[in-house]
Amino acid sequence: MNAAQPWALIAAVALLGFVFKAVGPAVVGGRELPPRVRSVLAVTAPALLAGFVLVQLAGPGWSGLDPAVAGGVAAGLGLRLCGAPFPVVMAGAVVATALLRWAF
């Protein structure tokens, strides 16, 4: 698998999500979905995206795990959990990854 395939899958899932969000109101109309269906739909896209990112990060069978990249992702997650805005999260993750690569 080359490096572009997981990102193509991510783009396809994002596009599919947009299509579902556009077609959904036309199909459902004015009816409200049951709460269980709404909760499942709300967590499906983030769960798929997290899975794709994890596969891209770790590689098949966890054989391609790069500790520097894992540290950068952890730093970004920590910043996000602390309530940092997205640009700060991205910059922090990049800086953490660069520092870890430089240190090791």
N, C-alpha and C positions, 0 to 999 in steps of 0.2 A: 504494500500500500504506500503510495507516495504521500508527501506532506499536504498536497492540495485536496485530497479526497475527504478527510474529515471536515475541512472548512466548507467544501461543497455540500456536504450533508447538513451542516449547520445552516447554511444559506437556504437549502431546500426546506428544512423544517421551519425556518423563520417565514419563508414565503407561504408555506402551507398554513401556518398559523394566521398570517394576514388574510389569506383566502377564506379560512374558516370564520374569522371575525367579520369579514365583509359579507359572506353568504349567510351566516347564522341569523341575523335579523330578518332577512328575507324569508327564510324557511320557517323560523319560529314565529314570526309575526309579532303580535302584541302579547302573546302568551309568555308567562314566566316559567323558566326551567325549575325543576325541583332542586332543593338545596344541595342534595347529594351530587347531582350532575354538575351543578355550578362549582362545587368544591373540587371535584375531580378535574374539570376543565381548567380551573385556575392553577393547578399544580402540575399539569402535564407538560407544558412547554418548558418551564424552568427545570424540571427533572430531566427531560431529554437533553437540554442544553448542558446541564451539569454532567451528564453521562458522556456526551461528546467531548467536552473539555477534559474530563478525566482520562478518557482513552487517548486523546491527543497528548496529554501530559505524561502519562505513564507508559504508553506503548503497549503492544500486545504482550500479555503475560507479565506485565510490569518490568519488561526487559529494557525499556528505553527511558527509565526514570532518571531525570537530571536533577540532582539535589538543589542546584542553584535555581532552577525554574520552580521547583516545588517550594523553595523558600520564598521566592517572589510572589507566588500565588498565596502562600500563607500570610505574607505581609499585607498583600492587598485585601485578603479576607479580614484580617485584623483591623485594618484601617476602615473598612466598610462597616464592620460591626461596631466600631467606635463612632460611626455617624459621619465620617468624612465624605465630602462630595466626590462624585465619580472621577473628575479630572485628578484630584489629589490621590485617590486610590490607584489610578493607573500610573501616575508618576511615582508613587511610593513603591509599587510593585516592580517597576522598571529599575529604579535605583537599588532596591534590595537585591534583585537578580544580578545587576552589574557588580555590586559590591561583593556578593557571594562568589561570582565567577573570578573576580580580581583576587579575592582572598585565597581561593583554592585553586 
